Amino acid sequence: MSSSGPEPWLRGPVPGVPALLQPAAHALLQAVEDVRRVVSPLDEGTAMASPGGGAASVAFHVRHAAGSLDRLLTYARGESLSHDQRATLVAEERPEPIDGEGLVALFEAQVERALAQLRATDERTLADTRGVGRAKLPSTVLGLLFHAAEHTQRHVGSVITTARVVVARSAS
């Protein structure tokens, strides 16, 4: 995953990813580049710091983005969440201390798993119905894969803003 040159969506197709899933792959690759750039330099204190006003830390947003990506991809495969996935969801609310490099490694590993799933997805299944959560709310494979990428991007935006605030506050 290189960050040189134009943004991922302008670098051409992601090898092995079906055409209809290219936008999701590009969004995830962009998310990795943004997280790597912004989060890598953060020490544990800065990564864990809340910007105030009840807003979440960089560590929360990165962990939640990775965890949500895992959970949404599980639903896209037509599976239910495991005990470990449910425990991870609960732990996102009170994360253990971690520095920027640890967060980047966690996030990159989850995006690699997501890209592998995109590559393995048969385009003929994209309209297949999938149930989400215990209530089995209706979605489709495509809906889940698109939302996984969109939700990841949303939290990466929060990561960028939160990091700017906590870094500026610690510098003053």
Rosetta constraint file for C-alpha pairs under 8 A:
AtomPair CA 1 CA 29 HARMONIC 7.10 0.50
AtomPair CA 1 CA 33 HARMONIC 7.79 0.50
AtomPair CA 2 CA 33 HARMONIC 7.76 0.50
AtomPair CA 3 CA 7 HARMONIC 7.62 0.50
AtomPair CA 3 CA 33 HARMONIC 5.98 0.50
AtomPair CA 6 CA 10 HARMONIC 5.90 0.50
AtomPair CA 6 CA 11 HARMONIC 6.49 0.50
AtomPair CA 7 CA 11 HARMONIC 6.75 0.50
AtomPair CA 7 CA 30 HARMONIC 6.86 0.50
AtomPair CA 8 CA 12 HARMONIC 7.50 0.50
AtomPair CA 8 CA 26 HARMONIC 5.40 0.50
AtomPair CA 8 CA 27 HARMONIC 7.69 0.50
AtomPair CA 8 CA 29 HARMONIC 6.41 0.50
AtomPair CA 8 CA 30 HARMONIC 6.00 0.50
AtomPair CA 9 CA 13 HARMONIC 7.85 0.50
AtomPair CA 9 CA 23 HARMONIC 7.24 0.50
AtomPair CA 9 CA 26 HARMONIC 5.18 0.50
AtomPair CA 9 CA 27 HARMONIC 7.57 0.50
AtomPair CA 13 CA 17 HARMONIC 7.62 0.50
AtomPair CA 13 CA 19 HARMONIC 7.82 0.50
AtomPair CA 13 CA 22 HARMONIC 6.56 0.50
AtomPair CA 14 CA 22 HARMONIC 6.63 0.50
AtomPair CA 14 CA 25 HARMONIC 6.97 0.50
AtomPair CA 14 CA 26 HARMONIC 7.41 0.50
AtomPair CA 16 CA 119 HARMONIC 5.34 0.50
AtomPair CA 17 CA 21 HARMONIC 6.39 0.50
AtomPair CA 17 CA 22 HARMONIC 6.21 0.50
AtomPair CA 17 CA 25 HARMONIC 7.45 0.50
AtomPair CA 17 CA 115 HARMONIC 7.76 0.50
AtomPair CA 17 CA 118 HARMONIC 5.94 0.50
AtomPair CA 17 CA 119 HARMONIC 4.41 0.50
AtomPair CA 17 CA 120 HARMONIC 7.81 0.50
AtomPair CA 18 CA 22 HARMONIC 6.49 0.50
AtomPair CA 18 CA 118 HARMONIC 7.40 0.50
AtomPair CA 18 CA 119 HARMONIC 6.53 0.50
AtomPair CA 18 CA 121 HARMONIC 7.56 0.50
AtomPair CA 18 CA 122 HARMONIC 7.69 0.50
AtomPair CA 18 CA 123 HARMONIC 6.70 0.50
AtomPair CA 20 CA 123 HARMONIC 7.30 0.50
AtomPair CA 21 CA 25 HARMONIC 6.40 0.50
AtomPair CA 21 CA 118 HARMONIC 6.79 0.50
AtomPair CA 21 CA 145 HARMONIC 7.99 0.50
AtomPair CA 22 CA 26 HARMONIC 6.05 0.50
AtomPair CA 23 CA 27 HARMONIC 6.12 0.50
AtomPair CA 24 CA 28 HARMONIC 6.25 0.50
AtomPair CA 24 CA 145 HARMONIC 7.00 0.50
AtomPair CA 24 CA 146 HARMONIC 5.92 0.50
AtomPair CA 24 CA 149 HARMONIC 5.32 0.50
AtomPair CA 24 CA 150 HARMONIC 7.82 0.50
AtomPair CA 25 CA 29 HARMONIC 6.18 0.50
AtomPair CA 25 CA 115 HARMONIC 6.43 0.50
AtomPair CA 25 CA 118 HARMONIC 7.39 0.50
AtomPair CA 25 CA 149 HARMONIC 7.64 0.50
AtomPair CA 26 CA 30 HARMONIC 6.13 0.50
AtomPair CA 27 CA 31 HARMONIC 6.16 0.50
AtomPair CA 27 CA 149 HARMONIC 5.99 0.50
AtomPair CA 27 CA 150 HARMONIC 7.49 0.50
AtomPair CA 27 CA 153 HARMONIC 6.88 0.50
AtomPair CA 28 CA 32 HARMONIC 6.35 0.50
AtomPair CA 28 CA 111 HARMONIC 6.58 0.50
AtomPair CA 28 CA 149 HARMONIC 5.90 0.50
AtomPair CA 28 CA 152 HARMONIC 7.28 0.50
AtomPair CA 28 CA 153 HARMONIC 7.43 0.50
AtomPair CA 29 CA 33 HARMONIC 6.41 0.50
AtomPair CA 29 CA 111 HARMONIC 7.76 0.50
AtomPair CA 30 CA 34 HARMONIC 6.20 0.50
AtomPair CA 31 CA 35 HARMONIC 6.05 0.50
AtomPair CA 31 CA 152 HARMONIC 7.15 0.50
AtomPair CA 31 CA 153 HARMONIC 6.04 0.50
AtomPair CA 31 CA 156 HARMONIC 6.27 0.50
AtomPair CA 32 CA 36 HARMONIC 5.93 0.50
AtomPair CA 32 CA 104 HARMONIC 7.97 0.50
AtomPair CA 32 CA 107 HARMONIC 7.29 0.50
AtomPair CA 32 CA 108 HARMONIC 6.23 0.50
AtomPair CA 32 CA 111 HARMONIC 7.43 0.50
AtomPair CA 33 CA 37 HARMONIC 6.11 0.50
AtomPair CA 34 CA 38 HARMONIC 6.08 0.50
AtomPair CA 34 CA 156 HARMONIC 7.24 0.50
AtomPair CA 34 CA 160 HARMONIC 7.75 0.50
AtomPair CA 35 CA 39 HARMONIC 5.36 0.50
AtomPair CA 35 CA 40 HARMONIC 7.39 0.50
AtomPair CA 35 CA 62 HARMONIC 7.97 0.50
AtomPair CA 35 CA 104 HARMONIC 6.54 0.50
AtomPair CA 35 CA 156 HARMONIC 6.74 0.50
AtomPair CA 35 CA 159 HARMONIC 7.52 0.50
AtomPair CA 35 CA 160 HARMONIC 7.78 0.50
AtomPair CA 36 CA 40 HARMONIC 5.36 0.50
AtomPair CA 36 CA 104 HARMONIC 5.86 0.50
AtomPair CA 37 CA 41 HARMONIC 7.82 0.50
AtomPair CA 38 CA 42 HARMONIC 7.81 0.50
AtomPair CA 38 CA 159 HARMONIC 7.88 0.50
AtomPair CA 38 CA 160 HARMONIC 6.41 0.50
AtomPair CA 38 CA 163 HARMONIC 7.10 0.50
AtomPair CA 39 CA 47 HARMONIC 7.55 0.50
AtomPair CA 39 CA 58 HARMONIC 7.83 0.50
AtomPair CA 39 CA 100 HARMONIC 4.89 0.50
AtomPair CA 39 CA 101 HARMONIC 7.17 0.50
AtomPair CA 39 CA 103 HARMONIC 7.37 0.50
AtomPair CA 39 CA 104 HARMONIC 6.70 0.50
AtomPair CA 39 CA 159 HARMONIC 7.95 0.50
AtomPair CA 39 CA 163 HARMONIC 7.48 0.50
AtomPair CA 40 CA 100 HARMONIC 4.52 0.50
AtomPair CA 40 CA 101 HARMONIC 4.88 0.50
AtomPair CA 40 CA 103 HARMONIC 7.83 0.50
AtomPair CA 40 CA 104 HARMONIC 6.36 0.50
AtomPair CA 41 CA 100 HARMONIC 6.04 0.50
AtomPair CA 41 CA 101 HARMONIC 7.32 0.50
AtomPair CA 42 CA 46 HARMONIC 5.82 0.50
AtomPair CA 42 CA 47 HARMONIC 5.74 0.50
AtomPair CA 42 CA 99 HARMONIC 6.24 0.50
AtomPair CA 42 CA 100 HARMONIC 4.67 0.50
AtomPair CA 42 CA 101 HARMONIC 7.62 0.50
AtomPair CA 43 CA 47 HARMONIC 6.12 0.50
AtomPair CA 43 CA 99 HARMONIC 4.95 0.50
AtomPair CA 43 CA 100 HARMONIC 5.93 0.50
AtomPair CA 44 CA 48 HARMONIC 6.06 0.50
AtomPair CA 44 CA 97 HARMONIC 6.39 0.50
AtomPair CA 44 CA 98 HARMONIC 5.27 0.50
AtomPair CA 44 CA 99 HARMONIC 3.89 0.50
AtomPair CA 44 CA 100 HARMONIC 6.74 0.50
AtomPair CA 45 CA 49 HARMONIC 6.00 0.50
AtomPair CA 45 CA 99 HARMONIC 7.51 0.50
AtomPair CA 46 CA 99 HARMONIC 7.99 0.50
AtomPair CA 46 CA 163 HARMONIC 7.81 0.50
AtomPair CA 46 CA 166 HARMONIC 6.42 0.50
AtomPair CA 46 CA 167 HARMONIC 6.82 0.50
AtomPair CA 46 CA 170 HARMONIC 7.83 0.50
AtomPair CA 47 CA 57 HARMONIC 6.56 0.50
AtomPair CA 47 CA 58 HARMONIC 5.24 0.50
AtomPair CA 47 CA 59 HARMONIC 5.31 0.50
AtomPair CA 47 CA 98 HARMONIC 7.15 0.50
AtomPair CA 47 CA 99 HARMONIC 5.95 0.50
AtomPair CA 47 CA 100 HARMONIC 6.20 0.50
AtomPair CA 47 CA 163 HARMONIC 7.60 0.50
AtomPair CA 48 CA 57 HARMONIC 5.47 0.50
AtomPair CA 48 CA 58 HARMONIC 6.40 0.50
AtomPair CA 48 CA 59 HARMONIC 5.48 0.50
AtomPair CA 48 CA 60 HARMONIC 7.70 0.50
AtomPair CA 48 CA 97 HARMONIC 6.60 0.50
AtomPair CA 48 CA 98 HARMONIC 7.29 0.50
AtomPair CA 48 CA 99 HARMONIC 7.88 0.50
AtomPair CA 49 CA 57 HARMONIC 5.37 0.50
AtomPair CA 49 CA 58 HARMONIC 7.35 0.50
AtomPair CA 49 CA 166 HARMONIC 6.69 0.50
AtomPair CA 50 CA 54 HARMONIC 7.48 0.50
AtomPair CA 50 CA 55 HARMONIC 6.13 0.50
AtomPair CA 50 CA 56 HARMONIC 5.47 0.50
AtomPair CA 50 CA 57 HARMONIC 4.49 0.50
AtomPair CA 50 CA 58 HARMONIC 7.68 0.50
AtomPair CA 50 CA 162 HARMONIC 7.88 0.50
AtomPair CA 50 CA 166 HARMONIC 7.22 0.50
AtomPair CA 51 CA 55 HARMONIC 6.13 0.50
AtomPair CA 51 CA 56 HARMONIC 7.18 0.50
AtomPair CA 51 CA 57 HARMONIC 6.78 0.50
AtomPair CA 51 CA 162 HARMONIC 6.27 0.50
AtomPair CA 51 CA 165 HARMONIC 6.11 0.50
AtomPair CA 51 CA 166 HARMONIC 5.53 0.50
AtomPair CA 56 CA 60 HARMONIC 6.08 0.50
AtomPair CA 56 CA 61 HARMONIC 6.96 0.50
AtomPair CA 57 CA 61 HARMONIC 6.50 0.50
AtomPair CA 57 CA 159 HARMONIC 7.86 0.50
AtomPair CA 57 CA 162 HARMONIC 6.78 0.50
AtomPair CA 58 CA 62 HARMONIC 6.20 0.50
AtomPair CA 58 CA 158 HARMONIC 7.74 0.50
AtomPair CA 58 CA 159 HARMONIC 5.15 0.50
AtomPair CA 58 CA 162 HARMONIC 6.10 0.50
AtomPair CA 58 CA 163 HARMONIC 6.27 0.50
AtomPair CA 59 CA 63 HARMONIC 6.03 0.50
AtomPair CA 59 CA 95 HARMONIC 7.46 0.50
AtomPair CA 59 CA 98 HARMONIC 7.32 0.50
AtomPair CA 59 CA 103 HARMONIC 6.88 0.50
AtomPair CA 60 CA 64 HARMONIC 5.82 0.50
AtomPair CA 60 CA 92 HARMONIC 6.25 0.50
AtomPair CA 60 CA 93 HARMONIC 7.17 0.50
AtomPair CA 60 CA 95 HARMONIC 6.80 0.50
AtomPair CA 61 CA 65 HARMONIC 5.93 0.50
AtomPair CA 61 CA 155 HARMONIC 5.66 0.50
AtomPair CA 61 CA 156 HARMONIC 7.18 0.50
AtomPair CA 61 CA 158 HARMONIC 6.97 0.50
AtomPair CA 61 CA 159 HARMONIC 6.06 0.50
AtomPair CA 62 CA 66 HARMONIC 6.24 0.50
AtomPair CA 62 CA 103 HARMONIC 6.63 0.50
AtomPair CA 62 CA 107 HARMONIC 6.73 0.50
AtomPair CA 62 CA 155 HARMONIC 7.17 0.50
AtomPair CA 62 CA 156 HARMONIC 7.17 0.50
AtomPair CA 62 CA 159 HARMONIC 6.98 0.50
AtomPair CA 63 CA 67 HARMONIC 5.98 0.50
AtomPair CA 63 CA 92 HARMONIC 6.47 0.50
AtomPair CA 63 CA 103 HARMONIC 7.24 0.50
AtomPair CA 63 CA 106 HARMONIC 7.72 0.50
AtomPair CA 63 CA 107 HARMONIC 7.28 0.50
AtomPair CA 64 CA 68 HARMONIC 5.77 0.50
AtomPair CA 64 CA 89 HARMONIC 7.68 0.50
AtomPair CA 64 CA 92 HARMONIC 6.13 0.50
AtomPair CA 64 CA 155 HARMONIC 7.89 0.50
AtomPair CA 65 CA 69 HARMONIC 6.03 0.50
AtomPair CA 65 CA 107 HARMONIC 7.80 0.50
AtomPair CA 65 CA 151 HARMONIC 7.23 0.50
AtomPair CA 65 CA 152 HARMONIC 5.14 0.50
AtomPair CA 65 CA 155 HARMONIC 6.04 0.50
AtomPair CA 65 CA 156 HARMONIC 7.59 0.50
AtomPair CA 66 CA 70 HARMONIC 6.34 0.50
AtomPair CA 66 CA 106 HARMONIC 7.38 0.50
AtomPair CA 66 CA 107 HARMONIC 5.48 0.50
AtomPair CA 66 CA 110 HARMONIC 5.86 0.50
AtomPair CA 66 CA 111 HARMONIC 7.51 0.50
AtomPair CA 66 CA 152 HARMONIC 7.60 0.50
AtomPair CA 67 CA 71 HARMONIC 6.25 0.50
AtomPair CA 67 CA 85 HARMONIC 7.68 0.50
AtomPair CA 67 CA 88 HARMONIC 6.99 0.50
AtomPair CA 67 CA 89 HARMONIC 6.84 0.50
AtomPair CA 68 CA 72 HARMONIC 5.95 0.50
AtomPair CA 68 CA 148 HARMONIC 7.29 0.50
AtomPair CA 68 CA 151 HARMONIC 7.97 0.50
AtomPair CA 68 CA 152 HARMONIC 7.80 0.50
AtomPair CA 69 CA 73 HARMONIC 6.10 0.50
AtomPair CA 69 CA 110 HARMONIC 7.40 0.50
AtomPair CA 69 CA 111 HARMONIC 7.89 0.50
AtomPair CA 69 CA 114 HARMONIC 7.41 0.50
AtomPair CA 69 CA 148 HARMONIC 5.41 0.50
AtomPair CA 69 CA 149 HARMONIC 7.62 0.50
AtomPair CA 69 CA 151 HARMONIC 7.98 0.50
AtomPair CA 69 CA 152 HARMONIC 6.89 0.50
AtomPair CA 70 CA 74 HARMONIC 6.24 0.50
AtomPair CA 70 CA 110 HARMONIC 6.94 0.50
AtomPair CA 70 CA 114 HARMONIC 7.54 0.50
AtomPair CA 71 CA 75 HARMONIC 6.49 0.50
AtomPair CA 71 CA 81 HARMONIC 6.71 0.50
AtomPair CA 71 CA 85 HARMONIC 7.03 0.50
AtomPair CA 72 CA 76 HARMONIC 6.24 0.50
AtomPair CA 72 CA 144 HARMONIC 6.09 0.50
AtomPair CA 72 CA 145 HARMONIC 7.29 0.50
AtomPair CA 72 CA 147 HARMONIC 7.95 0.50
AtomPair CA 72 CA 148 HARMONIC 5.91 0.50
AtomPair CA 73 CA 77 HARMONIC 6.31 0.50
AtomPair CA 73 CA 114 HARMONIC 7.12 0.50
AtomPair CA 73 CA 117 HARMONIC 7.77 0.50
AtomPair CA 73 CA 144 HARMONIC 7.08 0.50
AtomPair CA 73 CA 145 HARMONIC 6.77 0.50
AtomPair CA 73 CA 148 HARMONIC 7.22 0.50
AtomPair CA 74 CA 78 HARMONIC 6.63 0.50
AtomPair CA 74 CA 79 HARMONIC 5.46 0.50
AtomPair CA 74 CA 80 HARMONIC 6.72 0.50
AtomPair CA 74 CA 81 HARMONIC 6.73 0.50
AtomPair CA 75 CA 79 HARMONIC 5.28 0.50
AtomPair CA 75 CA 80 HARMONIC 6.36 0.50
AtomPair CA 75 CA 81 HARMONIC 7.64 0.50
AtomPair CA 75 CA 130 HARMONIC 6.64 0.50
AtomPair CA 75 CA 131 HARMONIC 6.82 0.50
AtomPair CA 75 CA 132 HARMONIC 6.05 0.50
AtomPair CA 75 CA 133 HARMONIC 7.89 0.50
AtomPair CA 75 CA 144 HARMONIC 7.35 0.50
AtomPair CA 76 CA 130 HARMONIC 6.42 0.50
AtomPair CA 76 CA 140 HARMONIC 7.27 0.50
AtomPair CA 76 CA 141 HARMONIC 4.87 0.50
AtomPair CA 76 CA 142 HARMONIC 7.89 0.50
AtomPair CA 76 CA 144 HARMONIC 5.72 0.50
AtomPair CA 76 CA 145 HARMONIC 6.78 0.50
AtomPair CA 77 CA 141 HARMONIC 7.49 0.50
AtomPair CA 78 CA 130 HARMONIC 5.87 0.50
AtomPair CA 78 CA 131 HARMONIC 7.27 0.50
AtomPair CA 80 CA 133 HARMONIC 7.57 0.50
AtomPair CA 81 CA 85 HARMONIC 5.89 0.50
AtomPair CA 81 CA 86 HARMONIC 6.67 0.50
AtomPair CA 81 CA 133 HARMONIC 7.99 0.50
AtomPair CA 82 CA 86 HARMONIC 6.41 0.50
AtomPair CA 83 CA 87 HARMONIC 6.20 0.50
AtomPair CA 84 CA 88 HARMONIC 6.10 0.50
AtomPair CA 85 CA 89 HARMONIC 6.30 0.50
AtomPair CA 86 CA 90 HARMONIC 6.49 0.50
AtomPair CA 87 CA 91 HARMONIC 6.15 0.50
AtomPair CA 88 CA 92 HARMONIC 6.20 0.50
AtomPair CA 89 CA 93 HARMONIC 7.56 0.50
AtomPair CA 90 CA 94 HARMONIC 7.79 0.50
AtomPair CA 91 CA 95 HARMONIC 5.80 0.50
AtomPair CA 98 CA 102 HARMONIC 6.07 0.50
AtomPair CA 98 CA 103 HARMONIC 6.76 0.50
AtomPair CA 99 CA 103 HARMONIC 6.38 0.50
AtomPair CA 100 CA 104 HARMONIC 6.14 0.50
AtomPair CA 101 CA 105 HARMONIC 6.22 0.50
AtomPair CA 102 CA 106 HARMONIC 6.25 0.50
AtomPair CA 103 CA 107 HARMONIC 6.12 0.50
AtomPair CA 104 CA 108 HARMONIC 5.94 0.50
AtomPair CA 105 CA 109 HARMONIC 6.12 0.50
AtomPair CA 106 CA 110 HARMONIC 6.49 0.50
AtomPair CA 107 CA 111 HARMONIC 6.26 0.50
AtomPair CA 108 CA 112 HARMONIC 6.14 0.50
AtomPair CA 109 CA 113 HARMONIC 6.44 0.50
AtomPair CA 110 CA 114 HARMONIC 6.22 0.50
AtomPair CA 111 CA 115 HARMONIC 6.10 0.50
AtomPair CA 112 CA 116 HARMONIC 6.21 0.50
AtomPair CA 113 CA 117 HARMONIC 6.30 0.50
AtomPair CA 114 CA 118 HARMONIC 6.24 0.50
AtomPair CA 115 CA 119 HARMONIC 6.17 0.50
AtomPair CA 116 CA 120 HARMONIC 6.26 0.50
AtomPair CA 117 CA 121 HARMONIC 6.11 0.50
AtomPair CA 121 CA 125 HARMONIC 7.46 0.50
AtomPair CA 122 CA 126 HARMONIC 7.35 0.50
AtomPair CA 125 CA 141 HARMONIC 6.84 0.50
AtomPair CA 126 CA 140 HARMONIC 6.62 0.50
AtomPair CA 126 CA 141 HARMONIC 4.85 0.50
AtomPair CA 126 CA 142 HARMONIC 4.75 0.50
AtomPair CA 127 CA 140 HARMONIC 5.55 0.50
AtomPair CA 127 CA 141 HARMONIC 6.17 0.50
AtomPair CA 127 CA 142 HARMONIC 6.38 0.50
AtomPair CA 128 CA 140 HARMONIC 5.34 0.50
AtomPair CA 128 CA 141 HARMONIC 5.86 0.50
AtomPair CA 129 CA 138 HARMONIC 6.78 0.50
AtomPair CA 129 CA 139 HARMONIC 5.74 0.50
AtomPair CA 129 CA 140 HARMONIC 4.36 0.50
AtomPair CA 129 CA 141 HARMONIC 6.61 0.50
AtomPair CA 130 CA 136 HARMONIC 7.69 0.50
AtomPair CA 130 CA 138 HARMONIC 6.08 0.50
AtomPair CA 130 CA 139 HARMONIC 5.17 0.50
AtomPair CA 130 CA 140 HARMONIC 5.00 0.50
AtomPair CA 130 CA 141 HARMONIC 6.30 0.50
AtomPair CA 131 CA 135 HARMONIC 7.68 0.50
AtomPair CA 131 CA 136 HARMONIC 3.93 0.50
AtomPair CA 131 CA 137 HARMONIC 5.09 0.50
AtomPair CA 131 CA 138 HARMONIC 5.01 0.50
AtomPair CA 131 CA 139 HARMONIC 6.07 0.50
AtomPair CA 131 CA 140 HARMONIC 7.89 0.50
AtomPair CA 132 CA 136 HARMONIC 4.50 0.50
AtomPair CA 132 CA 137 HARMONIC 4.84 0.50
AtomPair CA 132 CA 138 HARMONIC 6.42 0.50
AtomPair CA 132 CA 139 HARMONIC 6.90 0.50
AtomPair CA 133 CA 137 HARMONIC 6.63 0.50
AtomPair CA 139 CA 143 HARMONIC 5.93 0.50
AtomPair CA 139 CA 144 HARMONIC 6.69 0.50
AtomPair CA 140 CA 144 HARMONIC 6.12 0.50
AtomPair CA 141 CA 145 HARMONIC 6.19 0.50
AtomPair CA 142 CA 146 HARMONIC 5.94 0.50
AtomPair CA 143 CA 147 HARMONIC 5.97 0.50
AtomPair CA 144 CA 148 HARMONIC 5.94 0.50
AtomPair CA 145 CA 149 HARMONIC 6.48 0.50
AtomPair CA 146 CA 150 HARMONIC 6.16 0.50
AtomPair CA 147 CA 151 HARMONIC 5.70 0.50
AtomPair CA 148 CA 152 HARMONIC 6.11 0.50
AtomPair CA 149 CA 153 HARMONIC 6.25 0.50
AtomPair CA 150 CA 154 HARMONIC 6.22 0.50
AtomPair CA 151 CA 155 HARMONIC 6.43 0.50
AtomPair CA 152 CA 156 HARMONIC 6.21 0.50
AtomPair CA 153 CA 157 HARMONIC 6.24 0.50
AtomPair CA 154 CA 158 HARMONIC 6.63 0.50
AtomPair CA 155 CA 159 HARMONIC 6.16 0.50
AtomPair CA 156 CA 160 HARMONIC 6.27 0.50
AtomPair CA 157 CA 161 HARMONIC 6.40 0.50
AtomPair CA 158 CA 162 HARMONIC 5.84 0.50
AtomPair CA 159 CA 163 HARMONIC 5.91 0.50
AtomPair CA 160 CA 164 HARMONIC 6.36 0.50
AtomPair CA 161 CA 165 HARMONIC 6.41 0.50
AtomPair CA 162 CA 166 HARMONIC 6.20 0.50
AtomPair CA 163 CA 167 HARMONIC 5.86 0.50
AtomPair CA 164 CA 168 HARMONIC 6.01 0.50
AtomPair CA 165 CA 169 HARMONIC 6.10 0.50
AtomPair CA 166 CA 170 HARMONIC 6.10 0.50
AtomPair CA 167 CA 171 HARMONIC 6.23 0.50
AtomPair CA 168 CA 172 HARMONIC 6.54 0.50
